[in-house]
Amino acid sequence: RNTVEFSAYAFNQDRVKSETTRQNFEIKLPTVKKGKTYLISIGVNAYENPAYNLQFADDDARQTQEILASRLETGEQKVVKISLISDYNSETRQVTEKNAAKPVIKAVFSLLAGEDRAKIKPEILRQIPNYNQIEQIQPEDTLIISFSGHGYADQNGIFYLLPFDIGKETNKLSAEVLPKLISSDELSLWMREITAQEM
């Protein structure tokens, strides 16, 4: 269709109908907009407390990025890749990457929800790969999130993801430690303003 006709009329308090007004609208631009795919892969191999360290979470995140991006990237489909990884040197046990921290993860969701970049601390923005390509997500966009790392469910059924910055003295997940984790409730709040067609 090249045109759409709109019509309008009204009734007064005596239920007398007015004349019908008609207006044609010419469609000049395509109505279907190609969306982006935001591919967020979180891999927490290293933790502030080394007792929680894993061996393959970083590779999970990197492989997810590589495999999914190669299948999704087409001439028309733009893929924005965001890898949030914490890792360590297997010989020295020293942390080499630590951008899978809670404030960084939250900042990614804030950007997708349309928050102004100026409100996010520059040192946090610098830890987000391709942050300058992240825009407020649109209904035609797709959001894919993967997480590799430790998880925890409390006795109330609330699920938690463990980011890098859980604290160095975290021997057990006590009530004092839980605010450092990412709860399912918190994640839902972060995603509330994200209006992607598919998540």
C-alpha positions as CSV (number, residue, x, y, z in Angstrom):
1,R,0.0,0.0,0.0
2,N,1.2,3.5,-0.8
3,T,-1.5,5.4,1.0
4,V,-3.6,5.1,4.1
5,E,-6.9,7.0,4.6
6,F,-7.8,8.3,8.1
7,S,-11.3,9.4,8.8
8,A,-12.9,11.1,11.8
9,Y,-16.3,12.3,13.0
10,A,-17.9,13.3,16.3
11,F,-21.3,13.3,18.0
12,N,-22.7,16.2,20.0
13,Q,-24.7,15.9,23.2
14,D,-27.9,15.4,21.2
15,R,-26.2,12.5,19.4
16,V,-26.1,14.3,16.1
17,K,-23.2,13.2,13.9
18,S,-20.8,15.6,12.4
19,E,-19.6,15.4,8.8
20,T,-16.9,12.9,8.2
21,T,-13.4,14.4,7.6
22,R,-11.0,12.3,5.5
23,Q,-7.3,12.7,5.1
24,N,-5.0,10.6,3.0
25,F,-1.5,9.8,4.3
26,E,1.1,8.9,1.7
27,I,3.7,6.3,2.8
28,K,7.1,7.4,1.6
29,L,9.4,5.4,3.8
30,P,9.6,1.7,4.5
31,T,7.5,0.8,7.6
32,V,9.8,-2.1,8.6
33,K,13.0,-1.0,10.2
34,K,15.9,-3.4,10.6
35,G,16.9,-3.9,14.2
36,K,20.2,-4.5,15.9
37,T,21.2,-7.5,17.9
38,Y,22.9,-6.8,21.2
39,L,25.0,-9.8,22.2
40,I,26.0,-9.6,25.9
41,S,28.3,-12.4,27.1
42,I,29.3,-12.4,30.8
43,G,32.0,-14.9,31.9
44,V,33.2,-14.8,35.5
45,N,36.3,-16.9,35.7
46,A,38.1,-14.8,38.4
47,Y,36.5,-13.6,41.6
48,E,37.8,-11.2,44.3
49,N,37.9,-14.2,46.5
50,P,40.1,-16.8,44.6
51,A,38.3,-19.7,46.3
52,Y,35.4,-19.1,43.9
53,N,37.6,-19.1,40.7
54,L,36.5,-21.2,37.8
55,Q,38.4,-22.5,34.8
56,F,36.2,-22.3,31.7
57,A,33.7,-19.4,32.3
58,D,35.8,-16.9,30.3
59,D,36.0,-19.3,27.3
60,D,32.2,-19.9,27.5
61,A,31.7,-16.2,27.1
62,R,34.2,-15.8,24.3
63,Q,32.9,-18.8,22.4
64,T,29.3,-17.6,22.7
65,Q,30.3,-14.2,21.3
66,E,32.3,-15.8,18.4
67,I,29.7,-18.5,17.4
68,L,26.5,-16.4,17.8
69,A,28.0,-13.3,16.2
70,S,29.2,-15.3,13.1
71,R,25.7,-16.7,12.6
72,L,23.9,-13.4,13.3
73,E,26.0,-11.0,11.3
74,T,24.6,-10.4,7.8
75,G,24.8,-7.5,5.5
76,E,21.6,-6.1,6.9
77,Q,21.9,-7.3,10.6
78,K,24.2,-5.3,12.8
79,V,25.5,-7.1,15.9
80,V,26.9,-5.1,18.9
81,K,29.2,-7.4,20.8
82,I,29.7,-6.8,24.6
83,S,31.9,-9.2,26.4
84,L,32.1,-8.7,30.2
85,I,34.8,-11.1,31.4
86,S,36.9,-11.6,34.6
87,D,39.9,-13.8,34.3
88,Y,43.3,-14.6,35.9
89,N,46.7,-15.9,34.8
90,S,46.7,-19.6,35.4
91,E,50.4,-19.6,36.5
92,T,50.6,-16.5,38.7
93,R,46.9,-16.6,39.7
94,Q,46.8,-12.8,39.3
95,V,43.6,-11.2,37.9
96,T,44.1,-10.1,34.3
97,E,40.5,-8.9,33.5
98,K,37.8,-7.8,35.8
99,N,35.0,-6.1,33.9
100,A,32.4,-8.7,34.9
101,A,31.8,-6.6,38.0
102,K,28.3,-5.6,39.2
103,P,28.5,-1.8,38.5
104,V,29.7,-2.5,34.9
105,I,27.0,-5.1,34.2
106,K,24.4,-2.7,35.6
107,A,25.8,0.1,33.4
108,V,25.3,-2.0,30.3
109,F,21.6,-2.4,31.1
110,S,21.3,1.3,32.0
111,L,22.6,2.2,28.5
112,L,20.2,-0.2,26.8
113,A,17.4,1.3,28.8
114,G,18.4,4.8,27.4
115,E,20.1,6.3,30.4
116,D,22.3,9.3,29.6
117,R,26.0,8.3,29.3
118,A,27.0,11.4,31.3
119,K,25.3,9.9,34.3
120,I,27.6,6.8,34.3
121,K,31.1,7.2,35.7
122,P,33.8,7.4,33.0
123,E,35.9,4.6,34.7
124,I,32.9,2.3,34.4
125,L,32.1,3.2,30.8
126,R,35.7,2.5,29.8
127,Q,35.3,-1.1,31.0
128,I,32.4,-1.8,28.6
129,P,33.5,-3.0,25.2
130,N,31.9,-1.1,22.3
131,Y,30.0,1.2,24.8
132,N,29.9,3.9,22.2
133,Q,27.8,1.6,20.0
134,I,25.2,0.9,22.7
135,E,22.0,2.9,22.2
136,Q,18.6,2.8,23.8
137,I,17.1,-0.5,22.7
138,Q,14.2,-0.3,20.2
139,P,11.2,-2.7,19.8
140,E,12.7,-4.1,16.6
141,D,16.0,-4.9,18.3
142,T,17.0,-8.3,19.8
143,L,18.9,-8.8,23.1
144,I,20.8,-12.0,23.8
145,I,22.4,-12.4,27.3
146,S,24.5,-15.3,28.4
147,F,26.1,-15.8,31.8
148,S,28.8,-18.2,32.8
149,G,29.8,-18.3,36.4
150,H,28.5,-19.2,39.9
151,G,24.8,-18.9,40.8
152,Y,23.0,-19.2,44.1
153,A,19.4,-19.7,45.1
154,D,18.3,-18.8,48.6
155,Q,15.6,-20.5,50.7
156,N,13.0,-18.0,49.4
157,G,13.6,-19.0,45.8
158,I,15.4,-15.8,44.8
159,F,18.2,-16.6,42.4
160,Y,21.6,-14.7,42.4
161,L,24.4,-14.4,39.9
162,L,27.8,-13.9,41.4
163,P,29.8,-11.1,39.7
164,F,33.6,-10.6,40.0
165,D,33.3,-8.1,42.9
166,I,31.8,-10.3,45.7
167,G,34.5,-9.3,48.2
168,K,37.8,-10.9,49.2
169,E,36.6,-12.3,52.5
170,T,33.5,-14.0,51.2
171,N,33.6,-17.5,52.7
172,K,29.9,-18.1,52.7
173,L,27.0,-16.3,51.1
174,S,25.6,-14.5,54.2
175,A,23.0,-11.8,54.3
176,E,25.8,-9.2,54.3
177,V,27.2,-10.5,51.1
178,L,23.9,-10.9,49.1
179,P,23.7,-7.1,48.2
180,K,27.0,-7.6,46.3
181,L,25.4,-10.3,44.1
182,I,22.9,-9.7,41.3
183,S,19.5,-11.0,42.4
184,S,16.8,-12.1,39.9
185,D,14.6,-9.3,41.3
186,E,17.4,-6.8,40.6
187,L,18.0,-8.1,37.1
188,S,14.2,-7.7,36.4
189,L,14.4,-4.1,37.5
190,W,17.4,-3.4,35.3
191,M,15.5,-4.9,32.3
192,R,12.1,-3.2,33.0
193,E,12.8,-0.3,30.7
194,I,14.3,-2.4,27.9
195,T,11.7,-2.9,25.1
196,A,13.4,-5.3,22.8
197,Q,11.2,-7.4,20.5
198,E,13.1,-10.5,21.6
199,M,15.1,-11.2,24.7
